[in-house]
Amino acid sequence: MSDLASSSGSKAPRLTVWRGNGALPAALKRPIVVIGNFDGLHRGHRAVIEAGRSLAKEQGRPLTVLTFDPHPRSYFRPEEPVFRLTPDPLKAAILGHWGVDGLIILTFDAAMAATTAEDFIENTLFGTIDAAGIVIGHDFHFGKGRQGSPSFMAERAKAGGRAAAIVPPLTAFDEPVSSTAIRSALAEGDLPHANHLLGYRYLFQAEVRHGEKIGRTLGFPTANLRLPAENGLMEGIYAVRVEVDGKVYDAVASYGRRPTFDNGAPLFEFWLMDFSGDLYGKTLTVECVKRQRGELKFDGIEPLIAQMHKDAAEAKAILATPIDAAAPSLLPM
């Protein structure tokens, strides 16, 4: 998927992506910059982005999100891979869906880690980017040793004649809204809670790979997706929706090790209802709605097929229920 298109290949609302190389694109001249890691783009992140939108509208400036790749934690603790909820292509697609004008992705490497808070503001935000305004969350710290605080950012912005806003935490929830809490909910198979914290249905993107083609011999021709090793989604059977070439299909999916067959590496397999066609090589967006059950090992093919029919019928019923307005679907993107 390109930075500017959805997984189907259809264009998302216009979004300019800049990775710090060369001059800042003209479309992002003098932007309002909303800064953070924004992994998950959850309700808390959305509040920060919407504060940026208000400021951008007030000043007539482009609304731009600035984030880092890789995730800073991956740089400092490479032995502990981060379960990325929204890798860069998906992040770009969602931000475009929300009407954000630009996404700036800065490489987090040794040079960035050694950059002082003062230099980051003066050289990057005021210099290279020439931000008209800066918006951050209440807990955003930056610069070498995380010495830069929200109040320091606001003070330096004011001194430089730039607008600044610090967004307080959400108070309408009985727990902090965080990427960590969302990862924990997904690891526990609690999609309703993860979706509640996200503010939309959890989704991911992956490329369709060739598999063993076992599903078609069972009457369920499945497509296979290999998720990253650090993926933290709980294994099991899921009711999902999948976008293919701009159209959204209901599906039932299995994520796990196929204990009836080989108990191998985790694989995400799904069967699209009411679909025929070639999916190989396509990068698809999968929206997870509900985990139905855990993986089971069957004593033979017949009981497995019977259970697959039950799972498909249950998934169809789940997907036919009205979408929760508090956690809407982002598909199609």
Summary of the structure (lengths in Angstrom):
residues: 333
radius of gyration: 21.5
end to end distance: 12.0
largest distance: 72.6
contacts: 1052
relative contact order: 0.14
helix: 32%
strand: 24%
